[in-house]
Amino acid sequence: MTCISVVYHSQSGRCAAIAQRVQQGVSSVADCRVYRALDADLNVWLESDAVLLVAAENSASLAGEFKAFLDRTLYPFYEHGGVAMAAMLICAGNDGRGAQAQFERIAKGFPLKLIAATEIVLGEPNVRSLAHAFDWGQALTEGVKMGIF
Ligand SMILES: Cc1cc2nc3c(=O)[nH]c(=O)nc-3n(C[C@H](O)[C@H](O)[C@H](O)COP(=O)(O)O)c2cc1C
């Protein structure tokens, strides 16, 4: 059985709304586990066929609480060995490129195999971005199930 995890951090609720739609997209075709980044640990990487990440850009970087999840699991994961499949969706007010660059740099160190280009959702979630989040979760999960990554 395919297991996909969604790990997110949200301050205002915007990322939480996007992550919820991602989770619904994943759940439409596979088992889905959802973790707040504050609660997530090494096991998320080890138990999941792929990890879908949702967090905001804060001050031109990844939101601190989300980056803390990557920071505290990087060395344990590195010592464990292997590669985890992941994709990242960044929520941002008007940019997002700083967080994207930071995430993609960190992903090389893990190492993570990025199964999709990092996406940026600008502004408040709306009907279109929420629908896209659902499709993003569903399509990536289908890809994992089919073994195309
Ligand atoms: C402290 C702070 C810093 C922010 N810095 C940026 C930034 O550098 N670039 C940007 O595009 N948006 C920035 N934003 C906007 C957030 O990325 C955006 O509102 C996002 O949707 C917030 O999601 P969340 O509240 O669910 O974490 C910032 C917001 C806060 C609160």
The ligand as an SDF file (V2000), in Angstrom:
LIG
                    3D

 31 33  0  0  0  0  0  0  0  0999 V2000
    6.9820   37.3420    9.0280 C   0  0  0  0  0  0  0  0  0  0  0  0
    6.5280   37.1630    7.6130 C   0  0  0  0  0  0  0  0  0  0  0  0
    7.4460   37.2980    6.5980 C   0  0  0  0  0  0  0  0  0  0  0  0
    7.0510   37.1220    5.2720 C   0  0  0  0  0  0  0  0  0  0  0  0
    7.9800   37.2290    4.2830 N   0  0  0  0  0  0  0  0  0  0  0  0
    7.6040   37.0320    3.0030 C   0  0  0  0  0  0  0  0  0  0  0  0
    8.5890   37.0960    1.9590 C   0  0  0  0  0  0  0  0  0  0  0  0
    9.7750   37.2850    2.1920 O   0  0  0  0  0  0  0  0  0  0  0  0
    8.1750   36.8930    0.6840 N   0  0  0  0  0  0  0  0  0  0  0  0
    6.8480   36.6610    0.3670 C   0  0  0  0  0  0  0  0  0  0  0  0
    6.5350   36.4930   -0.8110 O   0  0  0  0  0  0  0  0  0  0  0  0
    5.9100   36.5800    1.3490 N   0  0  0  0  0  0  0  0  0  0  0  0
    6.2630   36.7470    2.6420 C   0  0  0  0  0  0  0  0  0  0  0  0
    5.3230   36.6550    3.6470 N   0  0  0  0  0  0  0  0  0  0  0  0
    3.9320   36.2920    3.2930 C   0  0  0  0  0  0  0  0  0  0  0  0
    3.6620   34.8030    3.5180 C   0  0  0  0  0  0  0  0  0  0  0  0
    4.5760   34.0020    2.8010 O   0  0  0  0  0  0  0  0  0  0  0  0
    2.2460   34.4600    3.0330 C   0  0  0  0  0  0  0  0  0  0  0  0
    1.3100   35.2670    3.7040 O   0  0  0  0  0  0  0  0  0  0  0  0
    1.8850   33.0150    3.2470 C   0  0  0  0  0  0  0  0  0  0  0  0
    0.7010   32.7320    2.5350 O   0  0  0  0  0  0  0  0  0  0  0  0
    1.7270   32.7150    4.7300 C   0  0  0  0  0  0  0  0  0  0  0  0
    1.3080   31.3800    4.9410 O   0  0  0  0  0  0  0  0  0  0  0  0
    1.0790   30.8360    6.4320 P   0  0  0  0  0  0  0  0  0  0  0  0
    0.6620   32.0230    7.2570 O   0  0  0  0  0  0  0  0  0  0  0  0
    0.0440   29.7980    6.3500 O   0  0  0  0  0  0  0  0  0  0  0  0
    2.3900   30.3140    6.9390 O   0  0  0  0  0  0  0  0  0  0  0  0
    5.6960   36.8170    4.9720 C   0  0  0  0  0  0  0  0  0  0  0  0
    4.7770   36.6920    6.0240 C   0  0  0  0  0  0  0  0  0  0  0  0
    5.1820   36.8420    7.3290 C   0  0  0  0  0  0  0  0  0  0  0  0
    4.1870   36.6760    8.4460 C   0  0  0  0  0  0  0  0  0  0  0  0
  1  2  1  0
  2  3  1  0
  2 30  2  0
  3  4  2  0
  4  5  1  0
  4 28  1  0
  5  6  2  0
  6  7  1  0
  6 13  1  0
  7  8  2  0
  7  9  1  0
  9 10  1  0
 10 11  2  0
 10 12  1  0
 12 13  2  0
 13 14  1  0
 14 15  1  0
 14 28  1  0
 15 16  1  0
 16 17  1  0
 16 18  1  0
 18 19  1  0
 18 20  1  0
 20 21  1  0
 20 22  1  0
 22 23  1  0
 23 24  1  0
 24 25  2  0
 24 26  1  0
 24 27  1  0
 28 29  2  0
 29 30  1  0
 30 31  1  0
M  END
$$$$
